[in-house]
């Protein structure tokens, strides 16, 4: 995809500070959210999580885990956040699947994305029934 900045980075037509890479994934520093943060993503263009197969998602998860451990060794953060968004309603702004790996040093660095509310058991049971009814529609792999 020629207009995707991440695809341009894969093709080395855009600058990326590469940290880890293999045949399927790439992790690089290029996150406007934090100068110490980085992102891991598949080389193949996939707009969001729903566009990845299980194996491809597992490859990205492995890369994210490896770069998280690398950042721990290099930067010694007190904690770490992983962040992902699929779809503009979830605040996705770059439409190539990626997971941000964000080292944290102080609790005040973190902004809460939503306010948690305890759901009544009846709502949870209804949601469980609705989701379980769809399991047969999942593609294999």
Residue pairs with C-beta under 8 A, 6 or more apart in sequence:
1 7
1 45
1 96
2 8
4 45
4 94
4 95
4 96
5 14
5 94
5 96
6 41
6 45
6 94
6 96
6 98
7 45
7 96
8 14
9 15
9 16
9 26
9 28
9 30
10 26
10 43
15 30
16 26
16 28
16 29
16 30
17 28
17 29
17 30
18 26
18 27
18 28
19 27
19 28
19 29
19 38
19 67
19 70
20 26
20 27
20 40
20 63
20 66
20 67
20 70
21 27
22 59
22 63
23 43
24 42
24 43
24 44
24 56
24 59
25 40
25 41
25 42
25 43
25 59
25 60
25 62
25 63
26 40
26 41
26 43
26 63
27 38
27 39
27 40
27 41
27 63
27 64
27 66
27 67
27 101
28 38
28 39
29 37
29 38
30 38
30 39
31 37
31 38
31 39
31 100
31 102
33 83
33 100
33 102
34 102
34 103
36 71
36 75
36 77
36 102
36 103
37 100
37 101
37 102
37 103
38 67
38 71
38 100
38 101
39 98
39 99
39 100
39 101
40 60
40 63
40 64
40 67
40 98
40 99
40 101
41 60
41 96
41 97
41 98
41 99
42 52
42 56
42 59
42 60
42 97
44 56
45 96
46 52
46 56
46 96
46 97
47 86
47 95
47 96
47 97
48 85
48 86
48 87
48 92
48 95
48 97
49 57
49 84
49 86
49 97
50 86
51 97
52 60
52 97
53 139
53 141
54 141
55 141
60 97
60 99
61 99
64 82
64 99
64 101
67 101
68 80
68 82
68 101
71 77
71 80
71 101
71 103
72 80
72 103
75 103
77 103
77 104
77 105
78 104
78 105
78 106
79 103
79 104
79 105
80 101
80 102
80 103
80 104
81 100
81 101
81 102
81 104
81 110
82 99
82 100
82 101
82 102
83 99
83 100
83 102
84 97
84 98
84 99
84 100
85 91
85 92
85 93
86 92
86 97
104 110
119 127
